[in-house]
Amino acid sequence: MAPAWDWESGEGLIRIDDPADWDAAYERGADHLGTAAIGLAFRCPLEAASPRIIKAMRSPDIAQRGFAYTAAGVAARLNGALTPELYDALRAEGHRGLAEYAIDDTLVFVPFRQLPPWLKRRKVLTYVRNRLEGWWLRSAETVLDAWKAVRRRSS
């Protein structure tokens, strides 16, 4: 017998492992679908969890939408890939929105060759920006050290 999930409080939904339970709750209009989507991402194959994660991303509750994007990040971490539909959903939300951490997880855990072109560009842009920022900070430290040395000599 399947456990009785507490859809009112959301407690324990992170352990959900049956997509049919999630589907039944979705049909009832239950709360905490994003939380349950994280559980599905942990315990179900990507192909089974993906459509439910996408449905949870359309929730009217912003917190549950945020959890759905977290579920997408979990799926990327565990599977090293996402479905084309999940990539599309992440792209639609954008890097500055709720999908920020899910996109970051995807960039870290999905091999570069498997990324869609828009995420490949994001990864290259991030790499170049981080390199330039590192050079800038190192040069600023060098200039500051030189300035301190000049001030010590002149005093």
NUROVO-605362 format. One record per residue (C-alpha): x, y, z. Coordinates in Angstrom, 1 decimal, m for minus. Each point is the difference from the previous one (the first is absolute). Layout:
<atoms>
x = X&y = Y&z = Z
...
</atoms>
This chain:
<atoms>
x = 0.0&y = 0.0&z = 0.0
x = 1.3&y = 3.4&z = m0.9
x = 0.7&y = 2.4&z = 2.9
x = m2.6&y = 2.7&z = 0.6
x = 1.8&y = 3.2&z = m1.0
x = m0.7&y = 3.2&z = 2.0
x = m0.8&y = 2.4&z = m2.9
x = m1.4&y = 2.6&z = 2.4
x = 3.2&y = 0.7&z = 1.9
x = 2.4&y = m1.5&z = m2.6
x = 1.8&y = m1.9&z = 2.7
x = 1.7&y = m3.2&z = m1.3
x = m0.7&y = 0.8&z = m3.7
x = 3.8&y = 0.1&z = m0.7
x = m0.2&y = m3.8&z = 0.3
x = m2.6&y = m0.5&z = m2.6
x = 1.0&y = m2.6&z = m2.5
x = m3.1&y = m0.8&z = m2.1
x = m0.9&y = 2.3&z = m2.9
x = m3.6&y = m1.2&z = 0.2
x = m0.3&y = 1.5&z = 3.5
x = 1.3&y = 3.3&z = m1.3
x = m2.5&y = m0.2&z = m3.0
x = m2.9&y = m0.7&z = 2.3
x = 0.9&y = 3.0&z = 2.2
x = 0.4&y = 2.2&z = m3.0
x = m3.5&y = m1.0&z = m1.2
x = m1.4&y = 0.9&z = 3.4
x = 1.7&y = 3.3&z = 0.0
x = 2.1&y = m0.8&z = 3.1
x = 2.6&y = 2.3&z = 1.4
x = 3.7&y = m0.7&z = 0.3
x = 0.5&y = m1.5&z = m3.5
x = 3.4&y = 1.7&z = m0.3
x = 1.2&y = m1.7&z = 3.2
x = m1.3&y = m3.3&z = m1.3
x = 1.8&y = 0.6&z = m3.4
x = 3.3&y = 0.2&z = 1.9
x = m0.8&y = m3.5&z = 1.4
x = m0.8&y = m1.3&z = m3.5
x = 3.3&y = 1.5&z = m1.3
x = 1.9&y = m1.9&z = 2.7
x = m1.8&y = m3.4&z = m0.3
x = m1.4&y = m0.3&z = m3.6
x = 1.6&y = m0.3&z = m3.4
x = 0.4&y = 3.4&z = m1.7
x = m2.6&y = m0.9&z = m2.7
x = m2.6&y = m0.6&z = 2.7
x = 0.8&y = 3.0&z = 2.1
x = 0.4&y = 2.5&z = m2.8
x = m3.6&y = 0.6&z = m1.0
x = m1.0&y = 0.4&z = 3.7
x = 2.8&y = 2.4&z = 0.7
x = m1.2&y = 2.1&z = m3.0
x = m3.6&y = 0.0&z = 1.3
x = 1.2&y = 1.1&z = 3.4
x = 2.0&y = 2.9&z = m1.6
x = m3.4&y = 1.3&z = m1.1
x = m1.4&y = 0.1&z = 3.5
x = m1.7&y = 3.2&z = 1.1
x = 1.9&y = m0.2&z = 3.3
x = 3.4&y = 1.7&z = m0.5
x = 1.6&y = m2.1&z = 2.8
x = m1.1&y = m3.2&z = m1.7
x = 1.3&y = 1.2&z = m3.3
x = 3.3&y = 0.6&z = 1.6
x = 0.0&y = m3.5&z = 1.4
x = m0.8&y = m1.3&z = m3.6
x = 3.1&y = 1.8&z = m1.3
x = 2.0&y = m1.5&z = 2.9
x = m1.3&y = m3.4&z = m1.2
x = 1.4&y = 0.7&z = m3.5
x = 3.4&y = 0.8&z = 1.6
x = m0.2&y = m3.2&z = 2.0
x = m0.8&y = m1.9&z = m3.2
x = 3.0&y = 1.5&z = m1.8
x = 2.2&y = m0.9&z = 3.0
x = m1.1&y = m3.6&z = 0.2
x = m0.4&y = m0.8&z = m3.7
x = 2.6&y = 2.2&z = m1.6
x = m2.6&y = 1.0&z = m2.6
x = m3.4&y = 1.5&z = m0.3
x = m2.9&y = m0.5&z = m2.5
x = m0.5&y = 2.5&z = m2.8
x = m3.2&y = 1.1&z = 1.7
x = 1.9&y = 0.8&z = 3.2
x = 2.6&y = 1.9&z = m2.0
x = m2.8&y = 2.0&z = m1.6
x = m1.6&y = 0.8&z = 3.3
x = 3.3&y = 1.2&z = 1.5
x = 0.6&y = 2.2&z = m3.0
x = m3.5&y = 1.5&z = 0.2
x = 0.6&y = 0.9&z = 3.6
x = 3.5&y = 1.4&z = m0.5
x = 3.1&y = 0.0&z = 2.0
x = m1.0&y = 3.0&z = 2.1
x = m3.4&y = m1.5&z = 1.0
x = m1.0&y = m3.0&z = 2.1
x = 2.1&y = m2.2&z = m2.2
x = 3.3&y = 1.6&z = 0.9
x = 1.3&y = m2.9&z = 2.2
x = m1.5&y = m2.7&z = m2.2
x = 1.9&y = 1.5&z = m3.0
x = 3.2&y = 0.2&z = 2.1
x = m0.4&y = m3.6&z = 1.1
x = m0.6&y = m1.0&z = m3.7
x = 3.2&y = 1.8&z = m1.1
x = 2.0&y = m1.8&z = 2.7
x = m1.4&y = m3.5&z = m0.2
x = m1.0&y = m0.5&z = m3.7
x = 3.0&y = m0.6&z = m2.4
x = 0.6&y = 2.9&z = m2.3
x = m0.6&y = m2.0&z = m3.2
x = m3.5&y = m0.9&z = 1.3
x = m1.1&y = 3.6&z = 0.7
x = m2.3&y = 1.7&z = m2.5
x = 1.6&y = 2.9&z = m1.9
x = m1.4&y = 2.8&z = 2.2
x = 1.5&y = m1.7&z = 3.2
x = 3.3&y = m0.5&z = m1.8
x = 0.1&y = 3.7&z = m0.6
x = m0.9&y = 0.7&z = 3.6
x = 2.8&y = m2.3&z = 1.2
x = 2.6&y = 1.6&z = m2.3
x = m1.1&y = 3.5&z = 1.1
x = 0.2&y = m0.9&z = 3.7
x = 3.5&y = m1.5&z = m0.5
x = 1.2&y = 3.1&z = m1.8
x = m1.6&y = 2.4&z = 2.5
x = 1.6&y = m1.9&z = 2.9
x = 3.4&y = 0.0&z = m1.6
x = m0.2&y = 3.8&z = m0.6
x = m1.2&y = 0.6&z = 3.5
x = 2.9&y = m2.0&z = 1.4
x = 2.5&y = 1.9&z = m2.1
x = m1.6&y = 3.3&z = 1.1
x = 0.2&y = m0.9&z = 3.6
x = 3.6&y = m1.2&z = m0.2
x = 1.1&y = 3.1&z = m1.8
x = m1.8&y = 2.2&z = 2.6
x = 1.9&y = m1.8&z = 2.8
x = 3.3&y = 0.6&z = m1.9
x = m0.7&y = 3.7&z = m0.5
x = m1.0&y = 0.3&z = 3.7
x = 3.1&y = m1.7&z = 1.2
x = 2.2&y = 2.2&z = m2.3
x = m1.8&y = 3.1&z = 1.3
x = 0.7&y = m1.1&z = 3.6
x = 3.7&y = m0.5&z = m0.8
x = 0.3&y = 3.4&z = m1.6
x = m1.7&y = 1.6&z = 3.0
x = 2.4&y = m1.8&z = 2.4
x = 3.0&y = 1.2&z = m2.0
x = m1.1&y = 3.6&z = m0.1
x = m0.7&y = 0.3&z = 3.8
</atoms>
